[in-house]
């Protein structure tokens, strides 16, 4: 094989540098400079070069991010330095006692009155791993294992965008430690996808991260989004820090992702306050933490303190209350979804988990129940992760061995709401109630119609919708617009003022744009995004109603199968009537204003932060999109405007630093008017 031409070599090196830079912007700084398509384009170019000239492949090539060669098994690896474990404290008293023990130990070493500074870090509930870099190139990564010997999972770690494959200005050898985790949003989405596909669901984000990291084929790992927080420099040739916080700063400067919530504090009381604060905010984070790690910052003091067995004296984990509990599963009940799908949930004997009492938990679907071997009347393990809906995980350990267990719960043979015999479709995961007039289905559709992303009618929650339905006042969504003051006043729970407000809210919902009306109709595949895309490409309901499945499939994000199903639902008599009724009532069935490409914000990228006086985030987004603008989640040099409401947070600081124009709601209104 001939050597690759110099041009190809140079271009490959250039592409790697660029891709490394952009991965850092995107995954570590959460501040991308380029769009996904541009990144993918660069990656494709590099992959083509490497395929044409295999000598150009390297251990730090970003093409490995999407998955290199599968491995036959996970090899054992000895860590350069043992990965320690931490002693636990569970209260303020125990934390003070830990500080006291350190003082006593140092006093015996002849150090009286040590001035402790502490580093307080969130304890991520993920998977501890070690990354070894030689000359700045990621050579190998391993799980913690037993602390001395772990497993080689380099092939999967390379797929994690937040892990640098190489970095500049590197020592000959350095080991970086961190916690690999899956965000709660990604975890929930992954489980939903798996449940819909009839696959097993993961118990918690930690299990899904651990399962992913131990895959043999990195292409599988690449499909599941993982990230990392780095928290320690292990062996480092030629590196000398005097404090742990310096090492963290070094990590940050060299492109590693370090949690911005880490604090350096002066006193045990401040440390306690910080631990309690993390505990309070635990449910607001997008990742799971099971405690807080407190370390002595001064590395010389750390060395003097040493370790007892494998627990260092200079660090401790403040543990939060557990997020799992054992309780009795009283019964399995079934809800009916918008499209008749029967979805099981668990009614539990009330139990405290992670600081709150829970009575209900999700069971995803019937296969999930069978796979987990869950029976009503037995004790089960429940888990609650952050704000995620609690889940039943398995029977309690002693239960599975028992004889004479109760029968496994099955979907009911008749719909619990309308008594129609249920059907198990040949395709699909869910047994369904086929009755189009099923009150439970209707309730879900009505709830969907008035919900936030759809018609967004203030004052109509699920209870009110159920009440109106029970009274026979609302059967179809069009009936909301036919409600009268007299009818509503007869319902004891509606006061005069709330009736007037409700009627005003219903009236003003007629102003919602076409895209939201499309979403509100409750067509199975039409979510918010698809609703917007359909509205943009057809611009009018008559055009959509006249479209063939092929024409519908030309819409961004709509596949052929989806298009056929959308077409079929549009043809249903009930849908035709609903559209005709809503049209007569005066809802918007065509896209108003100029095509987005000519709007006053065409070509502009905006970021929203904080709360605005009048518009919700969704409303502002819609208006910006209708004017041809784009809304993204984070501020970068590519951002044209930051729209800042009240309590704007860090995005405002960043915009100011980057010189991005900052507007308030009034400023946005002016822009939208084109002045
Ligand atoms: Zn039913």
Boltz pocket constraint, residues with backbone or C-beta under 6 A from the ligand:
constraints:
  - pocket:
      binder: B
      contacts: [[A, 336], [A, 415], [A, 416], [A, 417], [A, 418], [A, 419], [A, 420], [A, 433], [A, 434], [A, 435], [A, 438], [A, 439], [A, 440], [A, 441]]
      max_distance: 6.0
